[in-house]
């Protein structure tokens, strides 16, 4: 049995006790969906015309760019207090630097997946060095996350492709969602799923926790009261917002769905008629900035911007 599978079995065995501790006043995790990636997977309506099927008032919580020494523990404490599980797409160098936090995420019942080694800027699409540099950064990040979060030992192993790693959670999210067809084909050949997102909290923009909560709940309303949500566990305003968000979700009748790695492919559901990629519109608008900065690579999360207007 793979390490994640063993942990899931352990957690399942503790499920009844955990449910008793949580009680009806907590939001909880209503169900777990197994998401398979055989032959490749591309989900998240901001970028791809498919997503994880959810019922009315169901939400999937995902976080990028951690772990962060200050803010990730606050996020984890808030999730634990409400018995909620989420998915963390980690930057490899952050996981390597804070392995105890990456490991805690797994032991708390969360799923830990992949988000490159360095979160290169500009995006992987415009990375100097092209596809070869992108693959090297991705593979290095995967190794670091697998070691830190899942306690994997790669001594004596020389992985050249993601499939060589037998990833515990074979999922990847592109920084800035800026994919390339070559990288998409590479992930598909390696049975790695690509995760976009249905809703983003826009928390790369500095705002108050109250502003972020209003933004998130408004976007859930506009999206038919459901969706996979992206936040960032390295921002203090998001860490402060999470307890409020969980209580608001509970008050408005939302249920949290947690994703774990599974066999097969999917499940997925097609986008509604008239779907278009919002990601491509945004990347197109930012292309002049990417072109200007492409000559100088800056590694790290997207810089914080001024407060939002919406």
KOLNUTOR-395406 format. One record per atom (N, C-alpha, C): x, y, z. Coordinates in steps of 0.05 Angstrom, whole numbers, plus 5000, padded with zeros to 4 digits. Example, Ala and Ser with C-alpha at 12.3 -4.5 7.8 and 13.67 -1.06 7.14 Angstrom:
2
526448865156 524649105156 526449345156 525749555142 527349795143 525850015157 
! end
This chain:
310
501749765000 500050005000 501850255000 501150454984 502650704984 502250855010 504151035016 504151175041 501551315046 500551465025 498151615028 495751435034 495751205020 493551015024 493550915053 495850855064 496050765092 495050985111 495751235105 494851445122 491851485120 490751455096 487851475093 486451255108 487551015108 486350795123 486350855153 488650965162 488851035190 486751245198 486651455180 484751665186 481851565185 481251385167 478551275165 477851125191 479950985202 479450835226 478851025250 479851265248 479351465269 476951635263 475651585241 473451755232 471151785251 470351565263 468051575282 468651755306 471151715317 471851875340 472152165332 473252225308 473552495300 470752625296 468952475284 466252585280 464952655307 465352475326 464152525353 465352775365 467952815362 469253055373 468253305359 467753285333 466953525318 464153615326 462253435325 459553505333 458053665311 455453695314 453853825293 454254115290 455654245309 456154535307 458454595289 459954395280 462254435263 461454395234 462954525216 462454495187 462954215178 465254105185 465953825178 466653795148 467353545141 467853465114 465653275106 463953345087 461453185083 462052935067 463952935048 464552695033 467352725021 468352495013 471052475000 470652364972 471852494952 471752404925 474552314916 474652074905 477251984894 477552084865 479752214860 480252334833 482552194820 482052044798 484051904784 485252064761 487651994753 489052144732 490151974710 489251724707 490251554686 489751674659 491851704643 491551824617 491352134617 491852244641 491752534643 489052634652 489052864664 486552994675 486953294674 484953444666 485053734666 482453834676 482453964699 479954054711 480254334722 477954474725 477954744736 476954934715 474555044718 473155184697 474355454690 476155564707 477455814699 479355764675 480255514672 482255454651 481355234632 479955034642 479354794626 476254754625 475354624604 472454594600 471254354615 472654264637 471654054654 472354124683 470854004702 471554044730 470553804746 471053804772 470153594790 467153634795 465453434791 462553474795 461853514824 460253724829 459353794856 456353844855 455053784877 452253834880 451854124890 449354214891 448754474900 449854514929 451154744933 452254814959 454554624968 456054524949 458454374955 460854534946 462954534962 465354684956 467854514962 469954544945 472554424949 474454644956 475954614978 477854824986 480754744978 482054914964 484854864956 486555114963 489155064969 491055274976 493555234960 494755464951 497355464937 499455604953 502055544945 504355704951 505555654979 504455484995 505655425021 507755205019 508555105042 507755205069 509255455076 508055605094 509155855104 509255835134 511555915146 511955865175 509956015192 509056245184 507256405201 504356345195 503556335170 500756335163 499556055159 501155865149 500055595145 499155465171 500555495194 499555375219 496855495226 496355755221 493755875227 491555755210 492155715185 490255595167 489655305176 491655155183 491254875191 489654865217 490255045236 488755055261 485855115256 485255295238 482455365232 481055135219 482354995200 481154765187 480654545208 482554495225 482254285245 479954345264 479654605271 477554685290 474754625279 474554625252 471954575240 471854305226 473854135231 473953865220 473753865189 475154045177 475054075148 477753995136 477653855113 480053775099 480253915072 482653975064 483154135040 485454005024 486054135001 488354044985 490354274983 492854214988 495054404987 496854344964 497154544945 499054514923 501554674932 503654524939 505954634953 508254704933 509654914940 512154984927 514354814939 515954674923 517854484933 519854594952 520954834946 523054944964 521855024991 519255094991 517955165016 517554915033 516754695020 516354445034 519054335045 521154365029 523754275038 524654435062 524054695063 524954855085 523254825110 520754735106 518854695129 517554425128 519154215129 518053945126 516053875148 516353985172 514453925193 511654015187 511454245173 508854345165 507654185142 509354115123 508353945101 507353685111 508853565130 508053315142 505453345159 505253565173 502853605189 500353615171 500553725147 498253745129 497253465123 499053275117 498253005111 497152875136 498452905159 497452775183 494752885193 494253135185 491653255192 489453155173 490152995152 488152885134 487853035108 489553235103 489453385079 490953245056 490453325032 491953225009 494053425001 496553334997 498653514989 499553444960 499453644943 500153604914 502353814907 502553874881 505053994870 504554254855 506654434859 506354704848 509054824840 510854654829 513554714821 515454724845 518054754839 520154784860 520255074869 520255264850 520955544856 518755744850 516455654839 514355844830 515656054812 516855984789 518356174773 516656394762 517856634761 516656864749 518456954726 517557014702 514756984694 513856694694 511456644686 510356374688 511956174672 511355914677 512755704662 512455734632 510255854624 509755894595 511956064582 512956254597 514856444586 517556424600 518156194611 520656154626 523056134608 525056304612 527556274597 528655994601 529455874580 530355594581 528255404571 525855514568 523655364555 522755114570 521854924554 520554684565 522454524583 525054504575 526954344591 527254464619 527454734621 527754864647 525254824663 522954844650 520454804665 520154524676 520854324660 520654044670 522554004693 524954114692 526954074713 525854204739 524654434738 523654574761 521254414773 519554314756 517254164764 518153904778 519953754766 520853494777 522253534804 523953744806 525253804831 523253864853 521254014846 519154074865 517653834874 516953654856 515553414863 517153244883 519653214878 521353054895 521453174923 521753444925 521853574951 519253544967 516953574953 514453544967 513953264976 514553074959 514152794966 515852714991 518252814992 520052755015 518852885040 518253145038 517453295062 514653205072 512753195054 509953145063 509452845069 510452675052 509752395054 512052215064 514352345070 516552185081 517751995061 517652055036 518651875015 521751875016 522951655008 525851615007 526551554978 528051734966 528851694938 531851614935 533051524957 535851444956 536151224936 538151254918 538651044898 536851054874 534951244874 533051274852 533851524836 533751504810 534351734793 531951794775 529851924786 527451964771 527952164748 527052094725 527352274702 524652374692 522452244701 519752314693 518052304719 515852454719 514052434743 513052154749 512551994728 511551724733 513651554748 516151624746 518251474761 517951514791 516651734799 516451794827 514051654841 512151554825 509751424836 508551614858 507851844849 506952064866 504551974883 504652054909 502451994927 499952144918 500152394910 497952544898 498952654871 498452504849 499552584823 498052814810 497953034824 496553274815 498453514814 498053684795 499753924791 498054164785 498754394796 497554644788 499654834777 499154944753 501055134741 501055394756 503355504763 503455774774 502155974754 500256134763 498956314745 497156174725 496855914727 495155754709 496155764680 498655864676 499655894649 500955644639 499455464628 500455204618 501655234590 502755014580 503454994551 502554724541 502054704516 501154454505 503254234509 505754294506 507854094510 507853984539 507554164558 507454074586 504953924592 502754014581 500253864584 500453574574 501753544550 502153284539 503953114556 506053244567 507953104585 506553004610 504953164622 503453074646 501552854639 500152874617 498352664609 499752394605 502152404592 503652154588 504652034614 504852204635 505852114661 503552074681 501052084671 498752034689 498652234712 499352484706 499152694726 496852874718 495052934738 492753104733 493453394736 492353564718 492753854720 490253974732 490754134753 488554264767 488654564763 486554654750 486054944750 484254994775 482155154771 480355204793 477855334782 475655304797 473055424788 472755704797 473855764821 473556034833 476156104846 476956354843 479356444858 478656664877 480056674899 479556874920 480957134914 482657134893 484257364886 485857474909 486757284926 488157374950 491157434946 491957424920 494657534914 494457834915 492057944916 491558224920 491258274950 492758464961 492558524990 489758644996 488458535016 485858625024 485358555053 483258655065 482558575092 481258305092 481358155114 479957895115 476957925109 475758145117 472858195112 472358235083 474158385069 473858425040 474058155025 475957995034 476357735021 473957555025 472957555049 470557385054 468257465037 467757725035 465557825018 465957744989 468457764980 469157694952 468657404946 469557234964 469256944961 466356864961 464856954980 461956874982 460356984959 461057224950 459757324926 460257164901 462757074898 463456904875 462156634876 461956524900 460456274903 457556304895 456356524903 453556574895 453256584864 455156734852 455056764823 455556504808 457056324821 457756074808 455755854813 453355924822 451355724827 451655584854 452855714873 453255614900 454855354901 456855334885 458655104886 461255164872 463254994876 465755024861 468254954876 470454924861 473054884873 474355154876 475155224901 476155494907 479155484912 480455694902 483355724906 483855954925 485555904946 486556104964 489556054967 490856224982 493756204987 494356205016 495655995026 496055975055 498556115064 499756275046 502156435055 501456725059 498856805058 498057085061 496657125088 497457325103 496157355130 493257425128 492357575108 489557645106 487857395101 488857205086 487456955081 487356785106 489656765120 489756615145 487756715165 487456985166 485457105184 482657065175 482257035149 479557005137 478456725140 480156525140 479256245140 477256185162 477756245187 475656185207 472956315201 472956555191 470456685184 469156545160 470756465141 469656335117 468356075125 469655915142 468555655150 465855685165 465755885182 463255935196 461056035178 461756195158 459856295139 458856075121 460555895112 459755665097 457755495112 458355445138 456555295155 453855435157 453855695162 451355845166 449655835141 450955835117 449455845092 448955565080 449455355095 448755095086 450554965067 453055055065 455054935047 456154685060 457054495043 458454255051 461154235037 463154145052 465854135041 466353855030 467353835006 468153584993 471253574992 472353355000 475253325000 476153134979 478353194965 479353034943 481752864953 481852614944 484152444948 484852304922 487252214919 488052074895 486651804893 485751744869 484251494865 484951364838 483751134832 484250994807 482751124784 483351024760 481851104736 482351394729 480251524718 480551804709 478051954718 478452174732 476252344740 475252254768 472752314774 470452394757 470652684748 469452744725 469253014715 466453074704 465953324701 463453414689 464153644670 462753654647 463453854626 462454134635 463854334624 463054604629 460354664616 458954864626 456354944615 456755054587 454655054571 454755174543 455755464544 457455534524 458455804523 460955844539 462155634550 464555654566 466855774550 468355954563 470856054552 472956054575 475456044568 477656044588 478156334597 477556384622 478156644634 481156674638 482456454643 485356464646 486756574622 485956484598 487256584574 486856874570 484556974577 483957264575 485857424593 486257324617 487957464637 490857444628 491757214619 494557184611 495057354586 493057374568 493457544545 493757834553 492257924572 492458204581 495158254595 496358044608 498858074622 501258014604 500857924580 503057844562 505258054559 504558314555 506758514553 508558514577 507358484601 509058474626 510758234627 509657994618 511157754618 513557774598 513057894575 515157914555 517358104565 516558314579 518558504590 520358374611 519158194627 520658074649 521957814642 521457714618 522457444611 525457434611 526757654607 529657654606 530957634634 529257674654 530357654681 528457484698 529257234705 527557054720 527557134749 525257154761 524957204789 523356974801 524456814819 523056594831 521656674856 519156584859 517656644883 514756694876 513056694897 510156744892 509657004879 507257034867 506457274853 506457504873 507657734865 507857964884 505058064892 504958164917 502458284927 501858534912 499258584905 498458814891 496558984908 495859224899 494059394916 491359274920 489859394938 487159294945 485359274921 483459074921 481759034898 479559254896 478559284872 476359474868 473659354869 473459084867 470858954869 470358834896 
! end
